[in-house]
Amino acid sequence: MKFAQRIQNIQPSMTMAISAKAQALKEQGMDVIGFGAGEPDFATPENIKQAGIDAIKNNDTHYTLVSGTPALKDAIIEKFDRDNGLSYHRNQIVVSCGAKHSFYNLAQVLWDAGDEIIIPAPYWVSYPDMVILANAKPVILNTDESSGFKITAEQLQQAVTKKTRALVLNSPSNPTGSAYTKKELEALAEVILKNKMLVISDEIYEKIIFDGFEHCSIASLSEELKQNTVVINGASKCFAMTGWRIGYLAAEEKIASAVSKLQGQSTSNPTSIAQAACVEALIGEQTPGAIDKMVTEFKKRRDTLMDRYAKIDGISCPKPVGSFYTFPDFSGVYGRQWNGKTIKGSLDVAEFLLEEAQVALVPGIAFGADNNQRLSFATSMDNINEGLNRIESALKSLHP
């Protein structure tokens, strides 16, 4: 069997692979604690579920417009106006089967061979591969803890070439939990406009923020910048609706039209039932309270993790201001040994902790940062405490 070169050029999602491996071990009877989950461990709020049930009862179970129902587009427009100070029309909105689908569609309609797409690292695992699938080239800008895992305007300008087409921003970030302030975005905006590049702004975690941090969409900084920005968002993270598979983008009409055309020849419309539920998620009166409850619990878990990290030798971790991930640096244990093996990178750490402590983490190399591990705190406080107990004990067992 001969496979297309494009599929040979990409890697399987490591986050999915880790979750699958942890689940397989659980099914074998092992007591595995998983920190790999990229989804809230909360139920979809009742009012949203009821909207989906009502859609079924009302026979809202047929094809919709490829780019989304008018009702959902209007709810998305209202959301952008209310939350971000952004004004859009229906022909600028495309609803897809998750935010990942939105990004994939964009890559397919915007980029060709030779195009360069700037992606700050650590990055969400799928960005580079989706760029590669479009025959374009991901240009990785490395950041670290000292910069708060954020690029600077100077760093961005140095990466720009005649082939640069776009910058990918993910704020708040998966995997680091970092987020750009309005002032930081304004500095980046000068470089973006100077070089006439497009910005793909992934804001899927915008409502999961802590410590009074204020989310700012880069598209809101000016009308000119808005015209050069595609905003991606969705229902999965903030509304605990991962399985409903609803994402959306807002862009200039020409881009939205091209995305809709592509989607019409691939998936067609997202599920009608899920779209009806998403309308309730975005404009339902009960939804804000459900989000606040979830975020309050996430903050407690984050604070517990940060307290525990501070007491474990070999780990350092900046405090995330958003998302439900921490991204601790484990390089302090590199060079130590177990069972005759030397720990040299994040894959070794992940293997060691899974085998010796039955704790599943996602190695940082999957996100372009080999010193780190991603730990999701979208799990119970009991799992967090027991998991950290196991990690601490396992690290103490390592030999110099």
C-alpha positions, 0 to 999 in steps of 0.5 A, spaced: 500 500 500 502 506 497 500 512 502 500 520 500 507 523 501 502 528 505 500 523 511 508 521 511 510 528 513 506 529 519 506 525 526 500 522 530 497 527 536 502 525 542 496 528 546 491 523 544 496 517 544 498 518 551 491 519 553 490 512 549 496 509 552 493 511 559 486 508 558 489 502 555 493 501 562 487 502 566 483 497 562 488 492 564 487 493 571 493 498 572 491 504 577 493 510 572 492 517 574 492 521 567 494 528 567 493 528 559 486 530 558 485 536 554 478 537 556 474 539 562 472 534 567 465 537 568 458 536 565 456 540 559 451 545 563 444 543 564 441 549 560 445 547 554 444 540 554 436 541 554 437 545 548 440 539 544 434 535 547 429 540 545 432 540 538 431 533 537 424 533 540 423 539 535 426 535 529 432 540 528 436 534 525 437 535 518 442 539 514 443 546 515 447 551 511 454 549 510 457 555 514 452 554 520 445 556 522 443 563 522 441 563 529 448 560 531 451 565 527 447 571 530 449 568 537 456 568 535 456 575 533 453 577 539 458 574 543 464 577 539 460 584 540 459 583 548 465 579 550 471 582 545 468 589 542 468 586 535 463 587 530 462 582 524 456 580 519 453 573 518 458 572 511 464 573 516 462 567 520 464 560 519 462 554 524 466 548 523 466 541 527 471 544 532 476 549 533 481 544 530 477 544 524 477 551 523 484 552 523 485 546 518 480 549 513 484 556 514 491 552 512 488 549 506 485 555 503 490 560 505 497 557 504 501 554 499 508 551 498 513 556 500 509 560 504 512 561 511 507 561 517 510 563 524 508 559 530 511 561 537 513 555 541 511 551 546 505 550 541 499 546 541 501 540 537 497 540 531 499 547 529 505 545 525 502 539 522 496 542 519 501 547 516 505 542 513 499 538 510 498 545 506 505 544 504 507 550 507 513 551 512 512 552 520 517 557 522 518 556 530 520 561 534 522 559 541 520 562 548 522 559 555 520 561 562 524 567 562 520 570 557 513 568 560 513 563 554 511 569 549 514 572 543 517 579 543 516 584 537 523 584 536 523 576 535 517 577 531 520 582 526 527 578 526 523 572 523 519 575 518 521 574 511 518 575 504 515 568 504 512 570 511 504 569 510 501 569 517 503 569 525 499 564 529 497 566 536 494 562 542 492 566 548 491 563 553 496 558 551 495 550 550 500 548 553 503 553 558 497 557 560 501 564 559 497 569 555 498 576 552 496 582 555 493 588 551 500 592 551 504 586 549 499 585 543 500 592 541 507 591 540 506 585 536 501 589 532 506 594 530 510 588 526 504 585 524 501 591 520 508 593 518 509 587 514 502 586 512 501 579 515 495 575 517 494 573 524 490 567 526 488 568 533 486 562 537 482 564 543 479 558 545 481 558 552 479 566 553 474 565 559 478 560 563 483 565 566 485 567 573 487 572 578 484 578 574 487 577 568 483 581 562 483 577 556 484 581 549 483 579 542 488 582 538 483 583 533 480 589 537 486 593 537 484 597 531 480 596 525 486 595 520 488 589 525 481 586 525 481 586 517 488 582 518 486 577 523 482 571 523 479 569 530 478 562 532 474 560 538 469 554 540 464 551 545 469 545 547 473 548 553 469 554 556 462 550 556 465 543 557 462 541 550 468 537 547 464 532 544 459 536 541 464 538 536 463 546 535 468 551 533 468 557 529 472 563 526 471 570 524 474 573 518 474 578 512 468 575 508 473 573 502 476 568 507 470 566 510 467 564 503 473 560 501 473 556 508 465 555 507 467 553 500 472 548 502 467 545 508 462 544 503 466 539 499 468 536 505 464 535 512 459 540 510 455 543 516 456 541 523 451 537 527 444 541 527 443 539 534 450 541 537 449 548 533 442 549 537 446 547 543 451 552 542 446 558 541 444 556 548 451 556 550 453 563 547 447 567 549 443 563 555 442 566 561 444 560 566 451 559 562 455 565 565 454 562 572 456 555 570 463 558 567 464 561 573 463 555 577 468 551 573 473 557 573 473 557 580 474 550 581 480 550 576 483 556 580 483 551 586 487 546 582 492 550 579 494 553 586 494 546 589 499 544 583 503 550 584 504 549 591 506 542 590 511 543 585 515 548 589 516 542 594 519 537 589 526 537 587 528 538 580 521 541 578 520 549 576 514 552 573 511 558 572 504 560 574 499 559 568 494 565 568 489 561 563 487 555 560 487 548 565 494 546 564 501 547 567 507 546 564 513 544 569 520 544 567 523 537 569 530 538 566 533 538 573 532 531 573 536 530 567 542 526 567 539 521 573 538 514 572 533 508 573 533 501 571 540 502 568 537 508 563 539 515 563 533 520 563 535 525 557 529 528 555 521 529 556 520 522 553 524 519 558 521 523 564 514 521 561 516 513 560 519 513 567 513 516 570 508 512 567 512 505 568 514 507 575 509 511 578 503 510 574 502 517 572 501 519 565 503 526 563 504 529 556 512 530 554 514 537 552 517 535 546 510 534 543 509 542 544 516 544 541 519 544 549 523 538 551 525 540 558 517 540 560 511 536 561 504 538 560 500 537 566 492 538 565 488 540 571 482 538 568 482 532 573 479 531 580 483 534 586 484 527 589 487 525 583 492 531 583 494 530 590 495 523 589 499 524 582 503 529 585 505 524 591 507 519 586 511 524 582 515 526 588 516 519 590 518 517 583 523 522 582 526 521 589 528 514 587 532 516 581 540 515 582 545 520 580 
